[in-house]
Amino acid sequence: MEEQLFEARLRPNGDGDAIGGLLTAKEAAAYLHVSLNTLWRMERRNLIAPYRTPGGHRRYSADMLRAYLERTRLRLHS
């Protein structure tokens, strides 16, 4: 159910304030079920690379987050 809410948020004509279908850091952390601090540590380890707005805010694509989940799932189950 929660993933459906994120998918709706990423639709181009959605009512949310996502920029070009991108998630904020808080939304990305919720999507991955991690804290904002963990998300920051993941970035520092180059596990994910957010886009930056002109104001310096981090934005994450759902594809980037799904790819991270796939990579880590494969590593955990191999």
C-alpha positions, 0 to 999 in steps of 0.5 A, spaced: 500 500 500 505 504 501 509 503 495 502 505 491 502 511 494 509 513 492 508 510 485 502 515 485 506 521 487 511 520 482 506 520 476 507 526 472 500 529 473 500 528 480 498 532 486 504 532 490 510 537 489 515 532 487 519 535 482 519 531 475 517 525 479 523 526 484 522 524 491 525 528 497 530 525 502 525 524 507 520 521 502 526 517 499 528 514 506 521 512 508 521 509 501 527 505 503 525 504 510 531 507 513 532 514 517 535 520 514 541 519 517 542 512 514 540 515 507 546 520 508 551 515 510 548 511 504 550 517 500 557 518 503 559 510 501 556 512 494 551 507 494 546 512 491 547 519 488 542 524 489 540 529 484 541 536 487 536 542 486 539 549 484 538 550 492 542 544 494 536 540 496 537 532 494 532 529 490 532 521 488 528 518 483 524 512 484 528 508 479 535 509 483 532 507 489 529 501 486 536 499 483 539 500 490 534 495 493 535 490 487 543 490 488 542 489 495 537 484 495 542 480 490 548 481 495 544 479 501 541 472 498 547 470 494 
